[in-house]
Amino acid sequence: MKNVVFISLLIFCFFITHISFGAVTSIGEINVDGETKGIVPASSTVTLLVTLVIDRSQAVTGEEIMIIEITMPPGFQTEVPDFKHILRDRGELGAKVETSGGSVLRVVLNEPIIDFQNSIYEIAFDCRTPNNVGEKTFRARLRNTEDSPIGEYIRAGPADGKPNNDNFTLQVIPNVPPAPVTGFTATSDTTGENNVTLRWEKSTDLDVNGYVIYRDDDVQIDVEQRESTTFLDVNVPSGNHTYQITAFKTKILQSERSPIQTVNVSEDTAPPKPPNAIRIVVSGEGIVVYWEPSVSRDVSKYRIMFGSADSETLNPLPNNEISAEKTSNGTSANTSIELRFVDNRQLSTGSFTYAIVAIDEAENESAPAQKRLRIFDKPYPNPFTPLSPDPDFNTIVFPARTIDDAEGEFSVLLYNLNGVLIKSLIAELGETELKWDGKNENGEIVESGIYIYQLQIGESFKTGTIILAK
């Protein structure tokens, strides 16, 4: 009898769990179009964006999505004509809209969602805000073709991937604009750059979230930090320009504009700063040149130059220009501190120079930042000095081309004259050279003297001697 009761209880719990929560999972958030703080003024009309990430990969029968229902807190009102769109993965879906007393928005899809994809949905609609201020919470829910709820209300979470309001709560603030910004000045650059420095006094209104700068009435610059008191407007076209500034609580709740400031901007004649920290890696991909971007903010591209080390002339390489916004493998420079260029040519032995030139939007060029590359068919430099501050002499390089036409694992073993193994070097996949800094397996620099190396690629090997001089 006890077993029967226990099993019945398990079945009941299983049934309740699946009815209550379902196999469809989702998170969502609400934002005001053009805003990031989740703040709205009272007694106004705003465009709201509800973003949902809905995962139907584990959906079961009865969880076909037909309706997305949004329940608004008291005082928020919307009507059918206020609906703008519903998007699925940025593509618009056909739907009709129903409202209940203006406080519940029901988006009824023309066709139910029955696939098992994980998708992002965006619902946009205009909404009137309440008269009273405070924190207000929205709720969103999925319903099936029978108009029955699919699981619980959607939980809050970062659904749109943007740094904004990641929940279903909005803060309603008084519909009172902030006081105008004081102390606003605009100063043009005197060093040859076509930049304008803007300064102002920080707002004392704690509801202010940032500032909007207007250049010539047709360029709007958002500064979304209340603590900010300066901004550098980079690459301003030459000529006379006017500037004004406002403080904002939300973009529709701004202060009056400040008095107009007029500046004259000269043409850009200042060369940018050179790029930094050039390094070169020889690999199976080719010769990869890495560098850190120039600190100059107006750099638009980089030019890669090349020449022999004993020549004063450097020439541009084929496909030599790299955008300051993109690396050569297509990733954004903002997500990586290094840019890269791949030289696919097979260079002969010798010493070469690579140089990187930063170029701004006015085609002003920086001084070249240079790096030497030495390619030999035997270990170099020999002798070498581990304690030297010069990176060209404190490490010995073992090139794979020491052995012609060999394939397989690339390694170097280093022995002292007594035949004792002091260091093993193993190449990663694609590496075409190995380097030794003169340290043994314990990380200690070995004594000055002659050392024997065995360079091996697959079944082929070559031996020789090197000299380490402290």
Disulfide bonds with the S-S distance in Angstrom:
none
